Amino acid sequence: MARPKKSRAAQSQPPRGIHPLTSLETLQRQQDGQDLLRVITCGNVDDGKSTLIGRLLWQSQQLLDDQLDSLQRESRKFGTQGEQIDFALLVDGLSAEREQGITIDIAYRFFGTSQRRFIIADTPGHQQYTRNMVTAASTADVAVLLVDARNGLQTQTRRHAFLASLMGVSRIVLAINKMDLVGYAQDVFTRISEDFAAFSATFKFAGVTAIPLSALKGDNLCERSPNMAWYAGPTLLGYLETVKIELPAADKPVFPVQWVNRPDASFRGFSGTVAQGALSVGDEIRVSASGQTSRIAEIVTMDGSLPRAARGDAVTLRLASEIDASRGDILSLAKAPLELTDQLEATLIWTDPEPGLVGRSYHIKLATQSGAASVTKIKHEIDVNTLAHHAINQLTLNSITVCTLALSKPMVFENYGTSKPLGSFILIDRYTNATVAIGMVRHSLRRAQNVHKQALSINRAAREKLNGHRGKVIWLTGLSGAGKSSIANALEVALHAEGKRTYLLDGDNVRQGLNRDLGFTDADRVENIRRIAEVAKLMLDAGMIVITAFISPFRREREMARELIGSDNFVEAYISTPLAVCEQRDPKGLYKKARAGQLPNMSGIGSPYEAPLAPQVTIDSGQQTIEQSVALLMQEGLA
């Protein structure tokens, strides 16, 4: 395969292309006034995304000689294109990608022409790597959606188109690839274009441009193909060089504080990146959460002070007066305050293999804000093929759903369509620290503005003083039959004899009233413990010693209860009686039913029980008497 010839001027000059390892900062310094276009390639697996990028770089003379030599050696080694160059190897850099012939991770390439500079991202086509595609789409201006002309629109094609719409990508190139394998037939191109137009009619794309091409052969990439004389539209590179991208209007300025910059006693500033709008010296700013105001006295950068900072500028704001703000606070103009909410509706893309459950607590990060969040309701799942809404009771890997969430504290927010910085967030598993969901805010829930915390005159300290002792929550966990209820009852009797104010929350008793609507699925168990934790917190506020006796099988929910109640007030007591002993006792006949298949969700049999990793108290009722167990709890738990 002959390499495109360079002009004599080009041969005597340093290569115009940018090395793939050039940093974004270096790229931007080299722009010479040219604008930067962010592009992603997406679509179904094996539709030619990596090949398209590699061929585009080669055909537009963006490869250095050593890169081309390396690519030719790798092509001969893997032999995927016979004697021809396999351009996909240029961006599929992982060994697993080259061995399997697929894209796994996002591959970014930087290059430029005389018209514009580009960052182009090759995203995986497999459904299991959906999170990678979403990550790349979150900053993209244009999505090149590839379709194999032989197969037409596939499920993953539709998924990526829908995700691009959700993530706010405004321009779509429908790249109908492998036209050489269908004889460059115009009717194939027309049919696929019409199918996509019908499917995406409700999406918020500013424009969709269909281009027939062959990434392998180079048809319609940089030069118009003689094999498709019937096509009169732009080449792919021609489109990318000329498409106009409307930058978001400078609406309300948003400045998330990343850290408080205090190099010495004479300087105190707030460092961060302007996420939206612009700020100028003299502007009156407001801390959204507290309402405190001040004026900007100076905008400091590494290269000196600026009179004005705009979107994307990393700066430090020095204020005219001292205010209390720290990482997580959001600054705005005092005359353009931002909204806060602790309950919202959002679109969630679930990215974790473990299901998401209603009521389970997660860590949320929205801009620099963080806190706890739980899904309070799954309204519906969206079918990517038909866009129909389906009812579901848990969040599964790669599902796209609309949910309502409750936050542990009010946070600054905006609708994602209005503001990406304040409308996007992630959910993190509080136990594994894995990112489990990507979210886009739809709107605040009205009830969030209608409920306000009431200040009370009598507080917990006053109630404890009247009771004559401190409040505490003793949380007994263990398998059914481990002895939790017997030990809890004996402990309350002993405390009552000492004149302590107590209350025992027992699993079976609570399920006859407060939680009578809950079953024994994983989701119901999560909600069961959430409610108990909230009740225990209220009783603790009354200054009482609260004893709970619940299987509470999941570590996440026990940790949620600990954080809600407070580590200083929470004692986890693990009744570690072995399963064999519990099953031998079987006081309620539950194990017998579970073994007969009548109780499919029995903890320890059909549903997992996650033992505590570091409980304050451990008791094996098979080895210790009830009296010994109570004494240990009195000594260790209530010391």
N, C-alpha and C positions, 0 to 999 in steps of 0.2 A: 504494500500500500504506500503510495507516494505521499510524502509530507507536503502540505501547502507551502509554496515558495514565498519567502519574504523578499521585500524590496531591498535594493542595495543600501538604502538609508537605514532600513530596519536591521540589516545585517551588520552595519557599522556602529550601531547604537546598542546600549545595554538592553536586554529583553524587556519588552513592554509589560509582560505579565508579572504578576505578583506571586512570590513563592507561597505555596500552600501553608507554610508555617508562620507566615507574617501575621503579627498580632493585629487585632482590630484597631488598637490605638495607632500602630504604625501605618496601617492602611488609611485611616482618616487623616493622618498628617500628610500623606502622599496624594491626597485627593485633588490638590490644585484647584479648588473651587468647584469640582464636579460633585454632583449629588450622589448619594449612596442608595442603592435599591437592594432590599432584602428579599430573596426569593427562596421558596422551598419547592422541591419536587416530591410528589406524593402519588398514591394510587396503589393498585393491587400488586402483590408480589410477582416478580418476573415480568412486569410490564415495561421494564427498560429504563428505570430512573437513573441508576448509576452509569449505565452506558451513555445515556443522553448527556449527563454532565461531563463525563470524560471526553466524549466526542466533541462537545461544544468547546471545551478548553483547547483541545488539539486543533480543531478547525479554525478557531479564532486566534491561533498562534500564541497561546498562553503558556505552552509548556517549554521549559528549559531543555537543553540537549540531554543533560544527565537524567532528567525525569523521563524523557522519551526512551532513552536507552534502557533504563530500569524497567519501564513499562513493557518494552519489547521482550526483555528477558523473562519477566513474570508471565507474559502471555504465552511464551513457548513452554514455560514450566507447567502451567496449569492446563494449557491446551484446549480451553473452552471454545475458542473461535478458530481452531485449526491453525493455519499459518498467519491468520490475520491478527491484528492488535485487539485485545479485549479491553476496551476503554473502561469497563466497570471496575477493573482492578485499580484504577487511579484513585477512586474514592472508597472502595471497599478495602480498608486498610487492616482490619482485624484478621488474624489467621483463620478464625472460625468462619468469617464472611467469605474468604477466598476458597476455603475448602468446600463450603456448602453452596457457594454461588448466590448468597443472599446478603441483604443489608440488615445489620442488627442495631448498630449505634448510629447516631446522627453524624454525618461527615460534612464539615463546612469547608468551602473553598472560596478564596478571595481572588477576584480578577477584575480587569478593567479594559475598556475600549476608549476610543477617542471621545465617545459620547457620555459615558457614565461608568461609575464603579459599582461592583456587585459583591454581595455576600450570598452565595447559593448553598443551600442545605439539602443534602440527600437524606431522606427520611425512610425508615423501614416500611415495608409493605405488609408484613405479617401482623395479624390482629394482636398478638401478644406483646408487640412493641408499640401499641397505640400511644402510650404516654410519651414516647420519644417524638412522635409526629406532633402531638399537641404542644410540646415544649418548643419545637421549631416554629410552629404556626403562630405562637403567641406574639412573635416579633416580626412576622413576615408582612411584606407589602403585596406580594404577588404569589399565588400558588400555581405551579405548573402541575396539573393533574393528568397523569399519563393513563391511557387506555390502550390495551392491546386490541388492534383492529379486528383480530380474529375472534375475540371473546366478547367485545362490547363491555357494558357497565357490569361490574361485579359487586358483590356485597361490600368489599373493602374499598372499592372506588366510591361507592355511595357514602360509606362511613367517613372517608377522608374529606369528601366534599362537604358533608354535614359538619364535621369538626372544623373545617376551614371557615365555614359560615359562623359557627359558634364563637370561634376565636377572633372574629372581626377582620379576616382577610378580605379586602375589598375587590381585588381583581383576580380572575381565574383564567388561566390558559388551559383549554381542553386540548391536550397534546395527544392526538390519535396516532399512536405509534405503530411501527411494524407494517406500514402500508405496503412495503415491498412484498410481504407475505400474502397479501390479498390482491396482488396484481395492480396496485395503485387505483383501486376501483372507487369512483366518485360516490356511487350509491351507498357503499359501506360507510364512508365518511359522513354522508348526509344523514343516514339512519342513526348513527351513534350521536351525532350533534343534536338531532331532534329528541332522542331519548333523554339526553342530559338536560336539555332545555325544559322538558316536561317535568323531570324529577326535581330540578333546582328552582322551579318557578317561584316558590315561596321564600327562598333564601335571600339574604340581604347583600347580594353581590352588586357592586357598582357596574360591573361589566364582565361578560364571559366571551372570550375569543377562542374559537376552535381553529386548530392548525393541524393539517395532515403531515406526517413526517415519518422518517425512518432514522432512528438514532444510530443504528448500526451502519447504515449506508451514508448518512449525512444529509439526506433529503430534507430541504426546507429548514435546516438549522441556521446556517449563516448565509446561504445563497439559495435562491429559488430553484426548485428541482425541475429539470426538464421532463421528469416522468409524470408530473401532475400539472400539465398545462391548463387544466380546468380550474385550478385554484388561483385566485387573484389576491389573496390576503397577504399579510406580512410573514416574513420568516420569523422563527422564534427569537433569534438575537435582535432582529430589527424591531420586534415588538418590545422586548425588554429594554432596548436603548431609548425608545420613544414614549413608552407609556407614562402618563402623568399620574402621580400619586398625590392626592390631597392630604396634606398633613392635618392632624387634628387641630381644630380651632383652639386658640389660647383661651380656654375658659377659666374657671376658678383656679388660681394658683394652688398647687399642692406641694408641700415640702415635708416629707417624712424624715424625722430626726433619726440618724443612724448612731451618732454618739456625741457626747458632750466633750468639746475640744478645750482642754485647759492645760496648756504647756507650762504655765507658771501663774503666779498669783495675780498678775496684771492683765491676763487675757482669759475670757470665757466666751466661747462661741458654740454654735450648734451646727454640726457637720452633717451633710447628706447630699442627695442629688435632687434637683428640681424635677419632680415627676410630671408636672403639668403646669401650663401657663408660664408666667414670668414674675419675678420679684425685683424691685428696685430699691436703692438706698432711699430712706425716708418713708417707705411704705409702713403703715401700721399693720402689724400682724397679730394673729390670735392663736393661742393654743386651744385646739378644738375640744379636748376633753375637759379642761379646767376653766376655759373662758378668759384666762389672763391675756393681757395685751401689752405690746411694747412697739417700738419703732426700730427699723433696721438702720443701724449706725454705719455698718460697713459690710461689704461682701468680699470675703477674702478667698484667694486661690493661691496655688503654688507659684504662680507667675505674677502675683501682685493683686491689688484690689480692683474690683469691677463696679461700674455704676449700676449694672443690671445683670441678672442671671436668668436664663431661659431654660426651657425643657431640655433635660439631658446634661445640664451643667452641674458638676460636682463642686460644691462650694462650702464655705463656713460662714454662717451669719453671726455677726456680732451685733448685739442689741443695745439700745440706748439705756435700758433699765433692766434690773435683774428680774427674771421670772423663773418659776419652777417648771422645768421641762427636761425630759430625758429620752433615751432610746425608746421608740414606740409611739411617741407623741407625734401628731401631725400638725404642722403650722399652715395657716392660710391667711389671706387678707382679712382684716377685721370687718371690712364692709362686705365680704363675700364668705360668710361662715359655711362650714361643711356640716352635713347631717351625721348623727350618730344613731345606732340601733343596736339592740341586743337580740333581735329576732328578725330573720330574713328568709326570703325564698331565693333559691339558687339552682342553677343547672350543675349537676355533678357528673364528672367522668371518673368512674371508679377504677383505680389502677392497681389494686392489691388482690392477690389470689384468694385471700381470706375474705369471706363475705362481710359487708358492712351491715350493722344492725341498728334498728331504731332504739334510741336511748343510750347507746354506748358513747362514752365521752372520748373525744379526740382533741389533739392540739391543733389550733388554727393559727396560720400566719397570713395576715392581710397587710400588704405594704410592710412597714416595720412593726406593726402591731401584732401582738400575740396573746393568746388566752386559751380557754377551753371552749369546745363546741360539741354539741350533740345533735344528731338528726332526730327531729321530733316527728316527722311524717314523710313517707315516700309517696308523693302524689301520683307519679306515673313514670314508667320507662318509655323511652322513645325508640321505636323500631326503625333502624336506619334504612331498611329497604322500602318500607311503605310510609314512614313518618307517622304511623299510627301510635296511639298511646295505650299502654298495657299496664294493668295493676300488678304490682309485685310487693313482696313483704321483706325483701332484703336486697342489698346492693351486691352485684356480682362483677367479676373482672371484666373491664371494658364496657360495662353498661353505661348508658347515658340517661340520666334521670332528672326529674324536677323534684326537689325536696325542700322542706322547711327546716331551718336550723335555729337552735337556741344558743346564744353566746353567754359566757360567764360574766362578761362585762360589756358595756356599750363600746362600739368601735365605729370609727369614721368609715363611711362607705359611699359608693355611687353605683348606679346601674352600669354594668360592664360595657354596654354600648355607648355610654357617655364618657366613661373614664376607665381605661384598662388598669391603671395603677391602683385605684380604689375599688375596682369591681372584680378583681381576680384574687383568689386565695388558694391555699393548699391545706389539706387536712393530713395530720401526721399521727400515726399510731403512738399512743402515749407509752406503750410498753416496749415495742420493737424499734421505735423511731423511724419506721418506714413511711414514706409518703403514700397515703392510701387513696387520695382523691384530689382532683383539680376542680376548682369551682369557679363559676361566674355568677355574680350577684344579679338577680332579676329585680327585686325591689324589697323594701322593708315591709314587715307585717304591721298592719295598722295597730294591732294590740300592743305593739312595743311602745307606741306613743301614748297609750291610754293607761298604762300601769306604771305607778311611781312608788318608790320605796318610802314607807312612812317611818319617820323618826319616832322612837319609843323612849319614854322617860325612864323606865326601869330596864336596866341592862342585865346581862348575864352575871356580872360581878356582884350586883346587888342581890340577885336571886341566890347565888352561891353563899353569900354572907348570911342570908336568912336561913338557908338550909344547914349551914354549919359545915359544909364540905365542898370540895371541888367537883364539878361535873366530869364525866368520863364516858367514853363509848368502848365497851368490851365486845369485840366482834369475834364470835365463835364460828369457825368454818370447818367443814369436814364432810365425809360421806354420810349418806343416810345410814342410821344405825350406829354411828360412831360414838354417840353419847352426848351430843351437843345439848339437847333439850334437858336431859337429866342434870348435867353439870350446871347449865345456866340457871335452872330452877333452884338447885342447892346453893349456888352463889348468891342469888337474890335473897334467899332465906337468911343466909349468914349476914349479908349487908343490912337487911331489914332489922335483924336482931341488934345490930350496932347503931341503929337509929338513922341510917342513911336513906335518902329518898331515891328510889329506884323504879325502873320499869323494864319489863322483859318483853322484847319483840320476838316472838317465836314464829318460824316459817309457816307452820300449819294454821296457826291462829290468824295470822295476817291474811292468809289466802282465803279465809272465810268472810272477810269484810273488805278492807281497803283494796286487796289485790285479787278479788274473786273473779275478775274478768280476764285474768291471765292464765295461760296454759303452761306447758313445760318445754316449748321450743327454745332454741338458743336466744331468739329475739325476746321472747316472753321472760326468760330468766334474767336477761339484761335489764329489762324494764322493771322487773320485780325488785332487783337490788337497787336500782336508781331510786325508786320510791322509798324503800326502806332507809336508804342513806339520807334522803331529805327529811324523813320523819325523825330519824335519830338526831340529826342536826338541830331540829326544832326543840326536841326534848333536852339536848345538851344545853341549848340556850336558856332553858328553864332551870338549869343548874343541877340536873338529875344525873345519876349514874345509869346509863342505858346499856342493857345487855341484849345482844342480838344472837339468835341461834338459827342460822341459815346455811344450807349447803354452799351457797355463793360460789359456784364452781370455777369462775373465770378470774384470773389475776387482774385483768384490766379493770373489772368492776370493783374489785376490792381496793385497788389503787385509787380508783375514782372516789370511792367512799372515804378513803384516808385523806385525799386532797380536799374534798368537800368539807369534811369535819375538822381537818387540821391534824397534822402528825402528832402534836403535843397532847391531843385529846383522844387519840385513837390507839387502841391496843388490839393487835391481831393475834388471836389464840387459835392455833391449829390443833384440832382434835385428830391426831394422826393415826387412829385405830385402823389397822390394815383391812383391805377389802374382804379378805377371807373371813375375818372375825365379824365384820359388819354383816356379811351375807349369812353367816351362821346364826347371828342374832335375828335378823330380819323381823323386827318388831311389828311392822305394818304389812308384811307379806309382799313388799314391793319387789324385792329381788326375785322372788319366785315368779311373779308376773313378768318381770323383765326377761328372765331366762326363757319364758314361754312365748316371748315375742309380743306380749300384751302392752308393754311399756317401752316403746322404741327409744325414748329420750332419757332413760334412767342414767343419772350421773354415775360414772365409773363403769357402766356396762355399755349402753348404746351412745352415750354422750360423754365427752371428756370431763375429767375433774383435774384442774391445774392446782397442784399443791403449792402452798406459799413457799417462797424461796428464803425469806428471812423473818419468820414470825417472832414476836416478842416472847410468846409462851407456846410451848409444844407439850401436848398431853396425849398419851396413849392410854385410853380407858381400858384396854385389854390388860395393861400392866399396872395401872394406878387406880386406886379406889376413888370414889366420888369425893370423899373427905380430903384425900391427898390432892386431888385436882383443884378443889376449892381453895385449899391452903396455898397452892402454887399461884393461883390467880390473884389471891389477896396479897401475896408477897411480891410477885413480879408485876402484875398488871395494875395494881392500885397503890403501889409504893409511892 
